[in-house]
């Protein structure tokens, strides 16, 4: 038998990757902003793949830069 924490971990990882989750994501129309990124500052498949190659620190820096750029655009 699994401990409670093991069960929780397993449930969390399987529920996050279930087909129904990804289907509902793709069927929802994602809002694309004027800067070309979605609400999470991610672009197309190539952009998401590139972000995955970065270290966590580099990725956070890039996403922060995109956030700041969007704020500048909003203020205009």
Secondary structure, DSSP 4 states (H G I P E B T S, - for coil): ---HHHHHHHHHHHHHT-HHHHHHHHHSPPP--TTS--TTS--SHHHHHHHHHS-HHHHHHHHHHHHHHHHHHHH-
